[in-house]
């Protein structure tokens, strides 16, 4: 048998102060917002950026509202509608995890449209500026998923597969023979997404946006890059148990929601460079 890694079984609660519990998942979101703010102020301070650091402060305010409201509402509509029907208050239990990137994206796009209207900026001027600031927040969020022990991949025998304790994760051990739990390992798909949607996409967009690009190009590359990376990881990720595969024993809700992003990103890149060459 190949050597495998053992999941460290991290306590999702980072700090407990009496009844107040501070979860790692929430701290990861704060880290993502801090990265957005710091990188945004750095980009705004560069000569010729057309932005100012105080404008980034407002962007962050709008973005936080869009991410949290859209991410949670999107998750409950796309993946957990039955939970809303069972108890509408489940919508507000954000600290337990359950945030949809695609819902968060819609929320952020609405927030950026409102920001642009208030500031006299076009929609794509805003999204082109923020696109390179988002991936590090995605990286932090996926680390939060890993700490929570959620969104695991399929069973694997690769050397970096993660072995889980059936005592904590019985949902992944239902079909295992008794006593065989430590021979069972899963793809750490949260870490794959952190590496691809987070670090790799950040580097691609940061380098791409360092030079002047046609309007819509950076936004288009973000959509295309995220959609491709998410679609690839979904091939080894276990879908939500109450949804399962949508078709062909491999098509997931995450892939279905990422397909419009790939198409929209490709279209934006084509339009951006066609308009640029025609100018």
C-alpha positions as CSV (number, residue, x, y, z in Angstrom):
1,X,0.0,0.0,0.0
2,X,1.2,3.5,-0.8
3,X,2.0,5.9,2.0
4,X,-0.9,8.1,2.8
5,X,-1.6,11.1,5.0
6,X,-3.9,11.2,8.0
7,X,-6.3,14.1,8.4
8,X,-5.2,16.0,11.5
9,X,-8.7,16.3,12.8
10,X,-8.5,20.0,13.6
11,X,-11.1,21.5,15.9
12,X,-13.3,23.8,13.8
13,X,-13.5,26.2,16.8
14,X,-10.4,28.4,17.0
15,X,-11.3,30.0,20.3
16,X,-14.0,29.6,22.8
17,X,-14.8,32.4,25.3
18,X,-17.7,31.0,27.3
19,X,-20.7,30.9,25.0
20,X,-18.9,32.8,22.3
21,X,-17.1,30.5,19.8
22,X,-14.8,31.9,17.1
23,X,-14.6,29.4,14.2
24,X,-11.7,28.9,11.9
25,X,-14.1,29.1,8.9
26,X,-15.0,32.7,9.9
27,X,-11.4,33.6,10.5
28,X,-10.5,32.4,7.0
29,X,-13.1,34.8,5.6
30,X,-11.6,37.7,7.6
31,X,-8.2,36.7,6.2
32,X,-9.6,36.8,2.7
33,X,-11.2,40.2,3.2
34,X,-7.9,41.5,4.6
35,X,-6.0,40.2,1.6
36,X,-8.5,41.9,-0.7
37,X,-8.1,45.2,1.2
38,X,-4.3,45.1,1.4
39,X,-3.8,44.1,-2.3
40,X,-6.4,46.6,-3.4
41,X,-4.8,49.5,-1.7
42,X,-1.5,48.5,-3.1
43,X,-2.9,48.4,-6.7
44,X,-4.8,51.7,-6.2
45,X,-1.6,53.4,-5.0
46,X,0.3,52.5,-8.2
47,X,0.8,55.4,-10.7
48,X,-1.9,55.6,-13.3
49,X,-4.2,53.2,-11.6
50,X,-7.2,55.5,-11.7
51,X,-8.1,54.4,-8.2
52,X,-7.3,55.6,-4.7
53,X,-6.9,53.7,-1.4
54,X,-10.0,55.1,0.2
55,X,-12.0,53.9,-2.8
56,X,-10.8,50.4,-2.0
57,X,-12.3,50.8,1.5
58,X,-15.7,51.3,0.0
59,X,-15.2,48.5,-2.4
60,X,-14.5,46.1,0.5
61,X,-17.6,47.2,2.3
62,X,-19.8,46.5,-0.7
63,X,-17.9,43.3,-1.4
64,X,-18.3,41.9,2.1
65,X,-22.1,42.3,1.9
66,X,-22.2,40.7,-1.5
67,X,-20.0,37.7,-0.6
68,X,-21.9,36.9,2.7
69,X,-25.4,37.5,1.5
70,X,-24.9,36.0,-2.0
71,X,-22.8,33.2,-0.8
72,X,-25.1,32.0,1.9
73,X,-28.3,32.5,-0.1
74,X,-26.8,30.8,-3.1
75,X,-25.7,27.8,-1.1
76,X,-29.1,27.4,0.5
77,X,-30.9,27.7,-2.9
78,X,-28.5,25.6,-5.0
79,X,-27.5,23.0,-2.4
80,X,-29.6,23.2,0.7
81,X,-33.1,24.2,-0.2
82,X,-34.5,21.4,1.9
83,X,-32.7,22.9,4.9
84,X,-34.6,26.2,4.4
85,X,-37.9,24.3,4.2
86,X,-37.0,22.3,7.4
87,X,-36.0,25.5,9.3
88,X,-35.8,28.9,7.7
89,X,-33.3,30.0,10.4
90,X,-30.7,27.6,8.9
91,X,-30.2,30.4,6.4
92,X,-28.3,32.4,9.0
93,X,-26.1,29.6,10.5
94,X,-23.1,30.8,8.5
95,X,-20.6,29.7,11.1
96,X,-21.4,26.0,10.3
97,X,-20.1,26.4,6.8
98,X,-22.1,26.3,3.6
99,X,-21.2,29.1,1.3
100,X,-21.6,28.9,-2.4
101,X,-18.9,30.5,-4.6
102,X,-21.4,30.9,-7.4
103,X,-23.9,32.6,-5.1
104,X,-21.2,34.8,-3.7
105,X,-20.1,35.8,-7.2
106,X,-23.7,36.9,-8.1
107,X,-23.8,38.8,-4.8
108,X,-20.5,40.5,-5.5
109,X,-21.5,41.4,-9.1
110,X,-24.7,43.0,-7.8
111,X,-22.7,44.9,-5.2
112,X,-20.1,46.1,-7.7
113,X,-22.9,47.3,-10.0
114,X,-24.3,49.4,-7.2
115,X,-20.8,50.7,-6.3
116,X,-20.1,51.6,-9.9
117,X,-23.4,53.4,-10.2
118,X,-22.6,55.4,-7.1
119,X,-19.1,56.2,-8.1
120,X,-19.7,56.9,-11.8
121,X,-17.7,53.8,-12.9
122,X,-18.7,51.3,-15.5
123,X,-19.4,47.8,-14.3
124,X,-16.4,46.3,-16.0
125,X,-14.1,49.0,-14.8
126,X,-14.9,47.9,-11.3
127,X,-14.8,44.1,-12.0
128,X,-11.5,44.4,-13.9
129,X,-10.0,46.1,-10.8
130,X,-11.2,43.6,-8.2
131,X,-10.8,40.4,-10.2
132,X,-7.1,39.9,-9.2
133,X,-8.0,40.6,-5.6
134,X,-10.5,37.8,-5.2
135,X,-8.5,34.5,-5.6
136,X,-6.6,34.8,-2.3
137,X,-9.9,35.0,-0.5
138,X,-10.9,31.8,-2.3
139,X,-7.7,30.2,-1.1
140,X,-8.5,31.1,2.5
141,X,-12.1,29.9,2.1
142,X,-11.0,26.5,0.8
143,X,-8.5,26.2,3.8
144,X,-11.6,26.8,5.9
145,X,-13.4,24.0,4.2
146,X,-10.4,21.7,4.9
147,X,-10.3,22.7,8.6
148,X,-14.1,22.0,8.8
149,X,-13.5,18.6,7.2
150,X,-16.0,19.2,4.4
151,X,-16.2,18.9,0.6
152,X,-13.9,15.9,0.4
153,X,-13.0,14.2,-2.8
154,X,-13.5,10.6,-4.0
155,X,-11.7,7.6,-2.6
156,X,-8.1,7.3,-3.8
157,X,-4.8,5.4,-3.3
158,X,-2.5,8.3,-4.2
159,X,0.3,9.0,-1.8
160,X,-1.3,12.4,-0.7
161,X,-4.7,10.9,-0.1
162,X,-6.2,11.8,3.3
163,X,-7.3,9.0,5.7
164,X,-10.2,10.0,7.9
165,X,-11.6,8.8,11.2
166,X,-15.0,7.2,10.7
167,X,-15.9,8.3,14.2
168,X,-15.9,11.9,13.0
169,X,-16.8,11.4,9.4
170,X,-19.3,8.5,9.3
171,X,-20.7,9.8,6.0
172,X,-17.6,8.7,4.2
173,X,-17.4,5.3,5.8
174,X,-20.8,3.8,5.2
175,X,-19.7,1.2,2.7
176,X,-16.4,0.2,4.3
177,X,-15.9,-3.2,5.9
178,X,-15.6,-3.0,9.7
179,X,-12.1,-2.1,10.9
180,X,-10.9,-0.9,7.5
181,X,-11.2,2.8,8.0
182,X,-7.5,3.7,8.1
183,X,-7.0,2.0,4.7
184,X,-9.5,4.3,3.2
185,X,-8.3,7.7,1.9
186,X,-10.0,10.5,0.0
187,X,-8.7,13.2,-2.4
188,X,-8.2,16.4,-0.4
189,X,-10.2,18.3,-3.0
190,X,-10.4,21.4,-0.8
191,X,-6.6,21.7,-1.1
192,X,-6.7,21.2,-4.8
193,X,-9.2,24.0,-5.1
194,X,-7.1,26.2,-2.8
195,X,-4.1,25.6,-5.0
196,X,-5.9,26.1,-8.3
197,X,-8.8,28.6,-7.7
198,X,-6.7,30.4,-5.1
199,X,-3.0,30.5,-5.6
200,X,-2.7,29.6,-9.4
201,X,-5.6,31.9,-10.4
202,X,-4.2,34.7,-8.3
203,X,-0.8,34.5,-9.9
204,X,-2.3,34.3,-13.4
205,X,-4.5,37.4,-12.9
206,X,-2.0,39.4,-11.0
207,X,0.7,39.0,-13.7
208,X,-1.9,39.5,-16.5
209,X,-3.2,42.7,-15.0
210,X,0.1,44.3,-14.4
211,X,0.1,45.6,-17.9
212,X,-2.8,47.6,-19.4
213,X,-5.5,45.3,-20.8
214,X,-8.7,46.0,-22.8
215,X,-11.8,46.6,-20.7
216,X,-13.4,43.2,-19.8
217,X,-10.3,41.2,-20.4
218,X,-9.3,40.7,-16.8
219,X,-12.9,39.9,-15.8
220,X,-13.1,37.4,-18.6
221,X,-9.9,35.7,-17.6
222,X,-11.1,35.4,-14.1
223,X,-14.4,33.8,-15.1
224,X,-12.7,31.4,-17.6
225,X,-9.9,30.5,-15.1
226,X,-12.2,29.8,-12.2
227,X,-14.7,27.8,-14.3
228,X,-12.0,25.6,-15.8
229,X,-10.2,25.0,-12.4
230,X,-13.5,24.3,-10.6
231,X,-14.7,22.0,-13.3
232,X,-11.4,19.9,-13.2
233,X,-11.5,19.5,-9.4
234,X,-15.2,18.5,-9.5
235,X,-14.1,15.4,-11.4
236,X,-12.5,14.0,-8.1
237,X,-14.8,15.7,-5.6
238,X,-17.8,14.0,-4.0
239,X,-21.0,15.8,-4.7
240,X,-23.4,16.8,-2.0
241,X,-25.1,13.6,-0.8
242,X,-28.6,15.0,-1.1
243,X,-28.0,16.1,-4.7
244,X,-25.5,13.5,-6.1
245,X,-24.5,13.4,-9.7
246,X,-26.8,15.2,-12.1
247,X,-25.9,13.0,-15.1
248,X,-23.4,10.5,-16.4
249,X,-22.2,9.5,-12.9
250,X,-19.8,12.5,-13.1
251,X,-21.6,15.7,-13.8
252,X,-22.0,17.8,-10.6
253,X,-23.9,20.9,-9.7
254,X,-20.5,22.7,-9.3
255,X,-19.7,21.8,-12.9
256,X,-23.1,22.9,-14.2
257,X,-22.8,26.2,-12.5
258,X,-19.2,26.7,-13.7
259,X,-20.1,26.1,-17.4
260,X,-21.8,29.5,-17.8
261,X,-18.7,31.1,-16.3
262,X,-16.4,29.4,-18.9
263,X,-18.7,30.5,-21.7
264,X,-19.1,34.1,-20.4
265,X,-15.3,34.4,-19.7
266,X,-14.4,33.3,-23.2
267,X,-17.0,35.7,-24.7
268,X,-15.7,38.6,-22.7
269,X,-12.1,37.9,-23.7
270,X,-13.1,37.7,-27.4
271,X,-15.2,40.9,-27.2
272,X,-12.4,42.8,-25.3
273,X,-9.7,42.1,-27.8
274,X,-12.0,42.6,-30.8
275,X,-13.0,46.0,-29.6
276,X,-9.4,46.8,-28.8
277,X,-8.2,45.9,-32.2
278,X,-11.0,47.8,-33.9
279,X,-10.2,51.0,-31.9
